[in-house]
Amino acid sequence: MILTRIKQLIFLVLLLIVLPNLSACGRGKEKISPPDGGNSPETPVVQKITYTNPGERGIPYELGREYRYVFKMLDVEIGSATFKLDKNENNNYRLLTSIDIDNEEFNERMSGESVLVFDENWRLLSYDREMDSSFGKRSTMDGHYSIHARFENGHAHFQHQKPGDDEPKVFIKEIPDDVFLFDNNFIGQMALICTQPRLKTGRTETLRVLSIVQQDFYNLTMTPKIKHEMEFGNRKIIAYEVDMKANDITFGHYFITRNGVMVRAEEEGGRLVIMLETGE
């Protein structure tokens, strides 16, 4: 499958390549290992996965402040994404995210906004997003996309409409309490997710994530490899280089500080880089 540059962008944040193929890898299956002394056991030993729960750590981002990520493809800036965390009138958290990509060379564009609401225990309450995309001549993906979801009593109530749909598709899905939400086009949501694992070199953290686009779950694993001293504005910071996998498929390398700030993300091949602006 030949990927356009903009699809490589979406690949980094888990849209077109990783998630549609998760069924081939198994969705959230427990890992099975043979007992000592055998490679093909008649009775496999099931290793239970321990998940990182939402709300285990504080959020390092300042309420009410807008943060901006810049996207570069082969050192050429092609767009940006923003996110801002605040609280609504009910004292629930509200994450506002946006994306604006314009790759003039390939006539590819994508823009959109989303609002995620969750309570102080990170229980999901609602999600709304609107997005427009254009991928050049003869693309069937061009047009307006909308997703609306409400979460209550352990269930998600979805309305999803894409180009070509006469009306929204409506359905309900059971949702566990320990799930994170990620809409593949909004890197600000991944920045929020990255605040929760307690990173330590060589130790893998596993998070259960709901893909709002696929309406299904996958295991996101984060494994810090080494620490790097990095330039960040006019100062130096220490960040872990973290291998990111969705159901054991590597999709990129993220650079995350000890307190959970995502300062940089790179596509597996290194062509696409996403960088947090310093704000200085």
N, C-alpha and C positions, 0 to 999 in steps of 0.2 A: 504494500500500500504506500503510495507516494504521498508524503505529508507536505502541505504548504507551510510557509513560515508561521503563519498565524495559528495553524493547527499544532505546530511544535510548541507554541506558547501555551495553548490550552493543555497540551500533553503534560507540561510541568505541573499544572494544578489539577491533574487527574480527570480530564474530561473525555477526549475522544478515544484515547488508546487504552488506558488502564482499565477504566470502569466497565466498558462494554464487554471486556474479555474476562471479567472476574469469575464468571460462571465456569470457565475452563479450569480455574484454580480452586474452586470451592469457596463458598461464601462463609467466612467465619468459622471454618471447621476447626475442631480441636486437633492439635498435632498428635500423631501416633508414632511412637518409637518402639523398636524391638527390645525385649529384655536382654540382659547380659548373655553373650554367647550365641546370639542368633541374628540373622539378617532378615529372615522371613518367618516371623512367629505365627503360630496358629491362633494364638490369643494375643492381640496387640495390646500394648500398654498405652492408655490414653493420658496425655499430659494436659492437665487443665490450664487454660490460659488465665492469667491474672491481669485484669484490665486496670488501666489508670482511669480513675473516676473523675468526671467533671466536678470542679469546685474544690479539688484537693489543695490547690495553691491559690494565692492571691493573684491579682492581675496587675502587671507592672506598668500598664499604660495609664496615662493621666485622663481622668474623666473630662469630657468636653473638648479635648484637643484632637485636631485632625492630623492623622499621620498619612504620609504619601510614599508609595513605592514607585520607582521608575523602572520600566522594562527596556532592555537593550538587546537587540539581535545583532550579533557580530559587531558590537560596539556602536551600533546605530540606534538611537532612541526611537521607539515605536509607540510609546504610550505610557500610561500611568494608572495606578489604582490608589484609592484612598479608603481609610476607615476611621470612624470616630465612635467611641463608646461613651454613652451617657445614661441617664436614668429618666424614665417617664413619670407621669403624674401618679402612678401606682407604686413608685420606687422600685420598679423592675429595671433590669439592665436592658439597654437598647443599643444594638450594634448597627451602625449605618455604614454601608460599604458601596463603593462605586468602581467602575472600570471604564477606561476610554483608550482603545487601541486603534491606531490608524497607520497601517502599513502601506504607504503610498506606492512603493515599488510594485507590489502585487495587488493593489486595489482591494485590500481587505480591511474591513472595519468591524469593530465591536464596541458597544457602549451599553451600560446598564447601571441600575441601582438596586439595592436590597436593604431590607430592614429585618433584623432578627431580634426577637424579644425573649428574654429568659429571666428567671427569678434569681434571688441571692444564692439559692442552692443549685443553680445551673439547670433547673428544670425548664425544658423548652415550652414556650407559650404560643408563639406565632412566628410566621415567616412570610414575607412578601417580597417579590422581585419582578422587575420588568427589564427586558433586555432586547436590543436590536442588533442584528448582525448582517454583514454583507461579505461574501467570500468570492466575489468576482463573477465572471460570465458562467451562465448555465448552472449555477449552484442551486440546489434544492433546499439549502439551509438558510437562505436569505429571508429576513422578515423579523417579526416581533414574537418574542417568547415571554410568557408570564407563568409564574408559579405562586400559589397562595396555599398556606398550610396553617392549620390550627391544631394544637396539641392539648388533649384532655383525657383523663381517665385511662392513661396508658395507650392511647391511640392517636394517630395522626390522620387528620382529614385533609386530603389534597385536592386542589384544583390545578390542572396543568394544561396549558394551551400553547401550541407551537404552530409555525406556518403551515397552512393547509388544513388545519382543524377548523371545522365550522363552529364548534363550541368547546368549552373546556371539558377535559376528561376528569371525572370525579371518582375518587376511591378512598378507602380507609385502610390503614396499616397499623398493626400492633407495634408499639415502640417501647423498648426497655428503658429503665431509669438512667443507666450509665452510658448513654449514647451522646456523642458530639454530632453537630450538624455541619455539613460542608456543601456549599453550592460551588461546583467546580470552577466557575469563572471568577470568583471573588477571593483574591489572595488575602484580603483583610480577615476573612473567616479562618483561614489557616494560621494567620498570625495569632489569633485568639486561641486556637487549639494548642499551638506550640507553647503557650504559657503554663500548661498544666503538668507535663511530665517533669520528674526530678532527674535531670540529666546527670549521668556519670559515665565516664569513658568505658566503653565495652559492654555496658549494661543496656539491654533492649527494653524499651517501654512499649506496651501495646495499648492502643485505644480503639474502642468500637465506634465507628463513624457511620452516620446515615448520609448517603449521597442523595441530596434532595432532587437531583436530576434523574437518577436511576431508580429512586424510591426503594433502595435496598441498602444492606449493611456490608461493610468490609472492615477488615482489621488493618489499621494503620500502625506500622511499627517504626519506631525511631531509635536508631542505634548511634550514639556519639562515638566517633572514631578517635579524633585527637582534638586538642585545643589549639587555637590560632590566636596570635596577637594581630589585630587588624586596625587599620586607620579608619576612624569614624569621625568625620569632621576634623576638628583641630585637636583631637585626642586619640589615644590608643585604648582599645577595649580587648577583652578576652572573650572568644566565642568558640563553642563546640562546632565542629563539622559533623553533621548528623546525616547518616544514610536514611533515606525515606523510602518505605515500601508500602504498597497496598496489596494485601494478600500475597506477600512474598515477591511482588514485581517491583523492582527498583524504578523510581521515576525521577529522582533528583537528589541533590545534596543541599541541605539547608545549614545556615550558620546562625546559631542561637546562643545568646548569652546565658549565663548561669541562672539569672532570674526570669528567663523565658522570652526575651525580646528577639524576634526574628529580624536580623539585620541584612541577610542576603540569602538568595536561593538561586541554584544553578540547575539547568537541565542536565540530564545524565551525560549528554555529549558536549556540554559546555558552550553551545552556541547561544543559548538564551540565558540572560542574567537578570535577576530582579533585585533591586537595591533599595533599602530604606533611606530616605533622605534624612539628613541630620537635623534640619530645622534651624541651623545656626546661621 
